[in-house]
Amino acid sequence: MRRQLGFCVLLAAGAAVVLGAAGALAEEAAVKENLAACKLPHGEVLLPDRNTPEAHTGYILRFSDGAVNPNPKVDGKQPESTRDILDLWRSRKTGDLIYSPLEGGCFGAVSGRLSDLGSGFLYEMSSRRFDRPPPVQSKKERSGSGEPTPGLLEGVEDGHCYLVETVDGKFALVRLVQKQGRYALIQYVYQPTGEPAFDIPKGETIKVQPPRVPPKPEDLVPPPPASVPGKVTDVPTLLEIRQKMIAELMAVVVKPAATEKEKRGKTEAILALGKLRAAEAAPLLVQEIEYFHLYGMSLADTIEGSHPCVPALQEIGKPGSLAALAAVAQLRLDGLSAEQTSKARFRLKLLVTVIKGVEGRDVAEFMIKAKSAEAPASSSAVFDATLKELGSAR
């Protein structure tokens, strides 16, 4: 097993730190700007962290064409260090920028060079000519060799602009509109001439609706019971042992999972909660339902084989389906960007897979329609999409 170093360690961090970041979102709506009048290549992207379902299709932003690419496949010897990974991305021109929610939010420049220009809008940067951004590196040691991670800028802030040197020697201006848990909503303008100067007309400002902030996973973990005697002699003690096991397994699920070993431990804890039919763990597993880990090669092409919370909730049974249904009622599909809509619909697919797996298609349809009848009219789009997803579910 090759070492997981540098960017890989940082970007594979688990959901506890991520959701802690989500809890710190500003109460006021973030603001983005209308770039329609800008003649330079530009775009808006909800950039995912590597440890998200969307990262399978892409998490490395390339400014020249706006593509968000996945980690390239490598035949033969795999990269073993941060520099190997960056060299690979640079040689294949995979992309220029990545995001991680750790350390208050981090940008990683594949070129190794970026700078914080301070708070402001992109159009306010158009009258300035910039020097080449300096090389940056993490302030804390992250790699197995003890070296800082090159190209990593920690503590990025909402509303700040950043100058990024691209892998092809050009430049891009990036504005961090809003950190959204495992994601960063950004706007960018790319300068294909290679000059560190940008002509960006002023456009109207647009409020961005703050994302729904989920409860912190640690708030869903019950306190463990008192220590259990080593010798088990009666049923109450056995039940106490079971309660203690469930609490300890839930605590494992909450912890970040950076290395492959930690991911295996987290996945095993999730599946064990299913085997124990741990009803009290259902809300936590629903919260973590997007956790991705290919743990069963025979199931690799299925949702159950890549999202262990799904089979765990199915094994828990009725408490699992009810928790999933409650989460469906909290979803919002209107007023979202294309990336946010894709994220919400994928979460909906996972939840419907749980409900159908427990209840069967007919009972699931009845439950969804009954829940829809109780919900406000504003939720009709969510339940219509849920019934449609149920019809296409395996």
Order of alpha helices (4+ residues) and beta strands (2+ residues): alpha-alpha-beta-beta-beta-beta-alpha-beta-beta-beta-beta-beta-beta-beta-beta-beta-beta-alpha-alpha-alpha-alpha-alpha-alpha-alpha-alpha-alpha
